[in-house]
Amino acid sequence: MFSAMRNLVEQTDSAWQYRVFCRGTYRGPRLGSLFRRIRVVARPMLAFGAATGWLDRLRRVLARSRLLLSHDSWIANCQWADRPLLSALYDVERVNAIVVFTVDPEFALWVARLAHVFSRTQIPHIVVVTPEDQADPETVSDLNWLHATMLRDSSLLASATRRARVMPSDATRRQRNKATRPILFDQASPLSFLDLATHPYQLTSSTEPVCWTDWISPDRSRAGRVRDVVLFIRPDWMSCGSGTTFASLADYFRANDTLVLDVGIWPYPVPFTAAHRDAKIAEQQQRIRSALYMSLRRSNSLLHLLRLLCHTPWFWPTNIVNQALLYNALAAKPKLLRTVLQRAQVTHIYLNHYFTYLFAKEFIGGRKFFLDTHDIQSIRFVQHTKVNALTGHSDEFRRLLGHEIRILQRAERLGFVSLDEMAMVAQEIAPEQMDFIIALPPVKPCAPRAVATPRRLLIVASNNASNQCNIRWFVDQVWPKVLAAFPTGPRSEPAHLRPHVIVCGGIADAFRGNRYPGIRFHGIVEDLERYYELSDIVLLPVIMGAGVVIKTIEAVLYERPVVATRYALRGLPSEIVDAVGYVADSDEFAGAIVRMLQSSAAREQQVRRVRIAAKLLHNEQFYRRLARSMAKVRIAAAEVPTGRGSVG
């Protein structure tokens, strides 16, 4: 670092100031003794909450006394050692260039994202110096999208043992097990970044030295910032239909020159463990890939509770709707979150589910916002016989719906995934304020295939109360009738060749220990597309729920033959419902399964119907509707540069 910094300083303007941020303790020669304009900032690589001195020990004591927020109640995709760097990026408008020396391109991407988030119109020169020549394909694509200059470092190429001593991040370890893609370097040949007078070259003298003025000179034009920055506040669910929606929205935002600040709320006082923290961040970064991610659990801080009481008079928790608001508003609000959201150049605020509103109220601050209802939660409260915590009884649906609508009316624009639920609130909310929007997942249709032996049926379900009722109905009332049509015995099929059902998703936790003939619970799987490809029929045994069934949308887009109840198609346009078709009861459901398993013509006919439904779904142009709604809630007052697209 000393040699690289000396080389950089000697080649650049003598009036510049420099800050060096290190992951870990800097142990090189004192830079300040030679260059008074350099300031080194370094912190040991310790996890959040680790004792780094008497101040941190005092913080832990106060957290146990409920006077301060505990670090165990929240996580972020920001290491403790990176906090000084994050603070410096708040003032990125005053920075001419950011040079990242790293063996982990994922870390460089994190820096590049935040440089855009805190910039107004133009970003500093971002130069990434790495010895690696391969990286995750999405990382390579995003670094190019964010206008990062990529230079290959020759200094570490000849010393594998030296590089092995550099501790890689968890993201780097994961990427080594995935497919990679060549990094697109801005100069084809590797460069040397060391100063010959202070560090011996590790390669031959033929290696070309870097010329810093070619890359970070003030005379070089700067790139424009990404067009939009979306503050995305949602329940912290990923392994369910909502998680599929969040991932689909993230893909849409990235494709339209938008970075996301992702805030997930989990309103239960369950502290994070180190293993859970890493797994949670890895899952989010793989599926949403936000600039900053924070997962927040219920805080037991008394100061946080007192701050919340300033807002609760408008939402007294006398009913289940407002109680859900309060539970989620109790999620931790660390200083890091408040500071980031204060400094970030946010252009849109996107709330998912009404019950995130009270938590987000102080961050909204009177600005316009978009509220994705996802579904009317009052329907779920009634279906699941949710009990009022104060009275010990359920609340009347009309009363719950009225309280929920009062919150929905605070949004500038509303998104519904169900036409039925839009009609339900149409008398209270102006039609021009609402839109029918389903975030279609970017799936490719499965190729046609012959029926396998044994025949495979697929159910996908997350673990919630509605899906538990749905699966119990299927295994108790439908599946025994299907098995009766395929008896075993000397003159029948062997037992191992009878049709079987594979159930994917978190619903496996609810049925752990139960055994049903021909049904296997696989739990959450990494590659769900493979299970769709191997399935002969996709089953949608839905008799309860609200909103639209995301797995119905997914099955239709995969263009697999489906057997669905009418409830599985709720909220969709009538032409799509008619195209897919549905069954009325358990007898018809079982009969449709048997018919398609025994007749290739029946199965092919259903495939044709599903293809028509998939085409009708795409013709709805949901994302165009979302773009119109987001244009109505733009809140940035500063000029926004032209990008490769826009979310509004």
VENHU-V580067 format. One record per residue. PHI is phi in radians with two decimals (* if undefined). OMEGA is omega as a letter, one per 40 degrees, with the letter a starting at -180 (999 if undefined). NEAR is the number of other C-alpha atoms within 10 Angstrom. Layout:
BEGIN
<<PHI OMEGA NEAR> <PHI OMEGA NEAR>>
END
This chain:
BEGIN
<<* i 17> <-1.06 a 17> <-1.18 a 18> <-1.14 i 16> <-1.19 i 18> <-1.08 i 20> <-1.09 a 21> <-1.16 a 20> <-1.15 a 17> <-1.20 a 12> <-1.65 a 13> <-2.01 a 15> <-1.05 a 12> <-1.23 a 10> <-1.57 a 7> <-1.25 i 11> <-1.88 a 13> <-2.28 i 18> <-2.18 i 13> <-1.97 i 16> <-1.94 a 20> <-2.10 i 19> <-1.48 a 17> <1.89 a 14> <-1.54 i 14> <-1.36 a 17> <-2.10 i 9> <-1.35 i 9> <-1.02 a 11> <-1.19 i 13> <-1.20 a 18> <-1.11 a 11> <-1.19 i 9> <-1.83 a 10> <-2.26 a 16> <-1.18 a 10> <-1.54 a 15> <-1.86 i 19> <-2.16 a 15> <-1.75 i 14> <-2.10 a 16> <-2.52 i 19> <-2.36 i 17> <-1.08 i 14> <-1.38 i 16> <-2.10 i 14> <-1.27 i 13> <-0.99 i 17> <1.52 i 14> <-1.21 a 13> <-1.31 i 14> <-1.97 a 11> <2.61 a 8> <-1.12 a 9> <-1.15 i 9> <-1.24 i 13> <-1.14 i 14> <-1.13 i 12> <-1.04 i 18> <-1.14 i 20> <-1.11 i 13> <-1.18 i 15> <-1.17 i 18> <-1.15 i 14> <-1.53 i 14> <1.16 i 16> <-1.67 i 16> <-2.31 i 19> <-1.31 i 24> <-1.46 i 23> <-1.17 a 19> <-1.30 a 20> <-1.69 i 23> <-2.73 i 24> <-2.38 i 24> <-2.62 i 20> <-1.44 a 20> <-2.44 i 17> <-1.30 i 15> <-0.98 a 17> <-1.19 a 21> <-1.62 a 19> <-1.08 i 15> <-1.08 i 14> <-1.11 i 17> <-1.04 i 18> <-1.08 i 14> <-1.17 a 13> <-1.22 i 22> <-1.01 a 19> <-1.79 a 13> <-1.14 i 22> <-1.08 a 16> <-1.60 a 12> <-1.76 i 17> <-1.50 a 15> <-2.64 i 18> <-2.14 i 21> <-1.96 a 18> <-1.96 i 21> <-1.62 a 20> <-2.74 i 17> <-1.66 a 22> <-2.13 i 22> <-1.03 i 27> <-1.13 i 22> <-1.16 i 19> <-1.08 i 23> <-1.13 i 21> <-1.02 i 18> <-1.13 a 22> <-1.10 i 25> <-1.04 a 21> <-1.21 i 21> <-1.06 i 28> <-1.23 a 29> <-1.07 a 30> <-1.67 i 24> <-1.54 i 23> <-1.64 a 22> <-2.20 a 19> <-2.16 i 19> <-1.80 i 26> <-1.13 i 26> <-1.13 i 24> <-1.94 a 25> <-2.05 i 22> <-1.91 i 25> <-1.93 a 24> <-2.52 i 24> <-1.43 a 21> <-1.29 i 18> <-1.99 i 16> <-2.29 i 17> <-2.76 i 22> <-1.00 a 21> <-0.96 a 15> <-1.22 i 14> <-1.15 i 22> <-1.06 a 22> <-1.11 a 14> <-1.23 i 17> <-1.11 i 23> <-1.17 i 16> <-1.05 a 15> <-1.54 i 21> <1.08 i 20> <-1.51 i 24> <-1.43 a 19> <-1.85 i 23> <-2.18 a 27> <-1.63 a 24> <-1.56 i 23> <-1.48 a 24> <-1.19 a 19> <-1.80 a 18> <-1.14 a 16> <-1.59 a 12> <-2.38 a 11> <-1.15 a 9> <-1.18 i 9> <-1.12 a 10> <-1.18 a 14> <-1.14 a 9> <-1.39 i 8> <-1.42 a 10> <-1.23 i 13> <-1.37 i 14> <-1.35 i 13> <-1.07 i 14> <-1.09 i 18> <-1.12 i 17> <-1.06 i 12> <-1.18 a 11> <-1.17 i 17> <-1.16 i 12> <-1.66 a 9> <-2.02 i 11> <-1.13 a 10> <-2.09 a 16> <-2.48 i 15> <-1.06 i 12> <-1.29 a 22> <-1.54 a 18> <-1.39 i 19> <-1.35 i 13> <-2.26 a 11> <-1.09 a 10> <-1.48 i 12> <-1.10 a 20> <-2.11 i 19> <-1.79 a 23> <-1.94 a 26> <-1.68 i 24> <-1.60 a 18> <-1.06 a 14> <-1.32 a 10> <-2.09 a 12> <-2.63 i 12> <-1.21 i 11> <-1.10 i 16> <-1.62 i 15> <-1.92 a 14> <-1.28 a 8> <-1.21 i 9> <-1.35 i 7> <-1.15 a 15> <-1.33 i 13> <-1.32 a 16> <-1.28 i 18> <-1.99 a 15> <-1.13 a 16> <-1.15 i 14> <-1.26 a 9> <-2.04 a 17> <-2.24 i 21> <-1.12 i 15> <-1.05 i 14> <-1.30 i 9> <-1.31 a 11> <-1.19 i 11> <-1.60 i 18> <-1.40 i 16> <-1.35 i 19> <-1.19 i 26> <-0.99 a 29> <-1.13 a 23> <-2.30 i 29> <-2.25 a 25> <-1.85 i 23> <-1.50 a 24> <-1.96 a 22> <-1.95 a 23> <-2.65 i 25> <-1.18 a 20> <-1.48 i 21> <-1.92 i 15> <-2.21 a 19> <-1.60 a 16> <-2.85 i 20> <-1.07 i 19> <-1.08 i 19> <-1.07 i 20> <-1.08 i 20> <-1.10 i 18> <-1.06 i 24> <-1.13 i 21> <-1.13 i 19> <-1.11 i 21> <-1.08 i 22> <-1.08 i 18> <-1.12 a 19> <-1.09 a 20> <-1.10 i 21> <-1.20 a 15> <-2.07 i 19> <1.03 a 20> <-2.31 i 25> <-1.76 a 27> <-2.07 i 26> <-1.77 a 23> <-1.76 i 25> <-2.06 a 21> <-1.82 a 24> <-1.94 i 25> <-2.23 a 22> <-1.44 i 21> <-2.28 a 15> <-1.44 i 16> <-1.85 a 12> <-1.18 i 17> <-1.32 i 18> <-1.71 a 12> <-1.06 a 13> <-1.17 i 8> <-1.16 i 12> <-1.03 a 17> <-1.11 a 16> <-1.16 a 13> <-1.14 i 18> <-1.15 a 20> <-1.07 a 16> <-1.11 a 13> <-1.18 a 23> <-1.20 i 16> <-1.31 a 12> <-1.76 a 16> <-1.93 i 21> <0.96 a 24> <-1.41 i 24> <-1.17 i 21> <-2.42 i 21> <-2.13 i 22> <-2.34 i 24> <-1.91 a 24> <-2.13 i 29> <-1.91 a 26> <-1.02 a 21> <-1.62 i 28> <-1.85 a 21> <-1.27 i 19> <-1.18 i 15> <-1.12 i 14> <-1.12 i 20> <-1.15 i 15> <-1.13 i 10> <-1.12 a 10> <-1.19 a 17> <-1.08 i 14> <-1.15 a 9> <-1.82 a 16> <-1.23 i 15> <-0.96 i 9> <-1.43 a 10> <-2.38 a 17> <-1.01 a 14> <-1.39 a 18> <-1.57 a 13> <-2.38 a 20> <-1.15 a 25> <-1.06 a 25> <-1.27 i 20> <-1.16 i 18> <-1.12 i 17> <-1.02 a 23> <-1.17 i 24> <-0.97 a 19> <-1.31 i 23> <-1.21 i 28> <-1.34 i 24> <-1.06 a 26> <-1.05 i 28> <-2.26 a 19> <-1.15 a 19> <-1.03 i 10> <-1.01 i 14> <-1.10 a 17> <-1.07 a 12> <-1.19 i 12> <-1.05 a 18> <-1.23 i 17> <-1.32 a 13> <-1.58 a 15> <-1.16 i 21> <-1.53 a 22> <-1.28 i 22> <-1.86 a 23> <-2.50 i 26> <-2.05 a 23> <-2.16 i 23> <-1.78 i 24> <-2.02 a 21> <1.34 a 19> <-1.09 a 23> <-1.32 i 25> <-1.53 a 23> <-1.13 a 24> <-1.11 i 24> <-1.07 a 22> <-1.47 a 19> <-0.97 a 13> <-1.24 i 12> <-1.39 i 16> <-1.22 i 18> <1.02 i 8> <1.47 a 9> <-1.46 i 15> <-1.24 i 18> <-2.62 i 24> <-1.81 i 26> <-2.03 i 26> <-1.55 a 23> <-1.15 a 20> <1.10 i 22> <-2.84 i 22> <-1.31 a 22> <-1.21 i 21> <-1.04 i 24> <-1.10 i 19> <-1.13 a 18> <-1.02 a 20> <-1.30 a 16> <-1.06 a 15> <-1.61 i 15> <0.89 i 12> <-1.19 a 15> <-1.77 i 15> <-1.16 a 17> <-1.16 a 13> <-1.59 a 11> <-1.68 a 10> <1.35 i 9> <-2.22 i 12> <-1.27 i 16> <-1.78 i 20> <-1.18 a 13> <-1.04 a 14> <-1.09 i 11> <-1.18 i 13> <-1.08 a 19> <-1.07 i 17> <-1.08 i 15> <-1.17 i 16> <-1.16 i 21> <-1.11 i 16> <-1.05 i 12> <-1.35 i 18> <-1.05 a 23> <-1.18 i 15> <-1.35 a 15> <-1.43 i 21> <-1.21 i 17> <-2.39 a 24> <-2.19 i 26> <-2.01 i 23> <-2.12 i 22> <-1.71 a 26> <-2.39 i 26> <-1.14 i 18> <-1.09 a 17> <-1.32 i 21> <-1.09 i 22> <-1.14 a 12> <-1.14 a 13> <-1.91 a 18> <-1.09 a 12> <-1.34 a 9> <-1.83 a 12> <-2.17 a 17> <-1.11 a 10> <-1.01 a 13> <-1.22 i 9> <-1.52 a 15> <-1.98 i 20> <-2.64 i 21> <-1.62 a 18> <-2.36 i 22> <-2.08 i 26> <-1.35 a 21> <-1.15 i 21> <-1.22 a 18> <-1.41 a 14> <-1.81 i 13> <-1.78 i 11> <-1.03 i 18> <-1.30 i 17> <-1.24 i 9> <-1.04 a 12> <-2.64 i 11> <-1.31 i 8> <-1.14 a 16> <-1.45 i 12> <-2.21 e 11> <-1.29 a 13> <-1.25 a 17> <-1.92 i 21> <-1.96 a 23> <-2.18 i 22> <-2.21 i 21> <-2.09 a 27> <-2.70 i 27> <-1.49 a 25> <-1.66 i 17> <-2.49 a 14> <-1.07 a 15> <-1.11 a 18> <-1.18 i 21> <-1.09 i 18> <-1.14 a 16> <-1.10 a 18> <-1.24 i 22> <-1.09 i 13> <-1.05 a 16> <-1.16 a 20> <-1.25 a 15> <-1.56 a 12> <-1.99 a 16> <-1.86 a 21> <-1.08 i 22> <-1.02 i 15> <-1.24 i 18> <-1.20 a 20> <-1.10 i 17> <-1.11 i 11> <-1.42 i 14> <-2.26 a 16> <-1.19 i 14> <-1.87 a 15> <2.66 a 9> <-1.03 a 7> <-1.84 a 7> <-2.10 a 11> <-1.19 i 12> <-1.06 a 12> <-1.02 a 14> <-1.31 i 11> <-1.76 i 15> <-1.20 i 18> <-1.05 i 20> <-2.38 a 19> <-1.93 i 21> <-1.87 a 18> <-1.90 i 23> <-1.84 i 20> <2.12 a 20> <-1.15 i 21> <-1.04 i 23> <-1.02 a 20> <-1.11 a 14> <-1.30 a 15> <-2.00 i 15> <-1.09 a 10> <1.62 i 7> <-1.49 i 8> <-2.18 i 10> <-2.23 a 13> <-1.08 i 12> <1.38 a 18> <-2.14 i 16> <-2.19 i 15> <-1.67 a 21> <-1.67 a 15> <1.25 a 19> <-1.31 a 19> <-2.01 a 13> <-1.30 a 7> <-2.00 a 8> <-1.22 a 12> <-1.00 i 15> <-1.09 i 11> <-1.21 i 19> <-1.13 a 23> <-1.11 a 16> <-1.51 a 16> <-1.48 i 22> <-1.60 i 26> <-2.49 i 25> <-1.80 a 27> <-1.78 i 26> <-2.20 a 27> <-1.48 a 27> <-1.89 i 23> <-2.17 a 18> <-2.68 i 17> <2.48 i 22> <-2.35 a 23> <1.20 i 23> <-1.98 i 24> <-1.45 a 22> <-1.06 a 22> <-1.21 i 20> <-1.14 i 21> <-1.03 a 21> <-1.10 a 23> <-1.09 i 25> <-1.14 a 23> <-1.20 i 23> <-1.30 i 22> <1.03 i 27> <-1.66 i 29> <-1.08 a 25> <-2.14 i 27> <-2.08 a 24> <-2.29 i 23> <-1.41 i 21> <-1.09 a 18> <-1.18 i 19> <-1.19 a 25> <-1.89 a 25> <-1.07 i 22> <1.41 a 22> <-1.51 i 20> <-0.98 a 15> <-1.05 a 11> <-1.18 i 13> <-1.29 i 18> <-1.04 a 17> <-1.16 a 12> <-1.17 a 17> <-1.27 a 23> <1.44 a 18> <-2.71 i 20> <-1.98 a 17> <-1.68 a 11> <-2.62 a 15> <-1.15 i 18> <-1.12 i 14> <-1.15 i 15> <-1.08 i 24> <-1.10 a 22> <-1.10 i 18> <-1.15 i 19> <-1.10 a 21> <-1.09 a 18> <-1.07 a 15> <-1.29 i 20> <-1.27 a 19> <-1.66 a 12> <-2.25 i 10> <-1.15 i 13> <-1.14 i 12> <-1.11 a 14> <-1.19 i 22> <-1.16 i 15> <-1.10 i 12> <-1.17 i 22> <-1.07 i 20> <-1.10 i 16> <-1.15 i 21> <-1.16 i 24> <-1.10 i 20> <-1.09 i 17> <-1.10 i 23> <-1.10 i 22> <-1.12 i 13> <-1.11 i 15> <-1.07 i 20> <-1.13 a 12> <-1.17 i 9> <-1.18 i 14> <0.92 a 14> <-1.06 a 17> <-1.22 i 17> <-1.16 i 13> <-1.13 i 17> <-1.09 i 22> <-1.08 i 14> <-1.13 i 14> <-1.15 a 24> <-1.16 i 23> <-1.11 a 17> <-1.35 a 16> <-1.99 i 20> <-1.10 a 20> <-2.08 a 16> <-1.26 i 15> <-1.50 a 9> <-1.30 i 10> <-1.10 a 9> <-1.86 a 16> <-1.20 i 14> <-1.31 i 14> <-2.06 a 15> <-1.52 i 11> <2.97 i 15> <-2.75 i 19> <-1.44 i 25> <-2.97 999 19>>
END
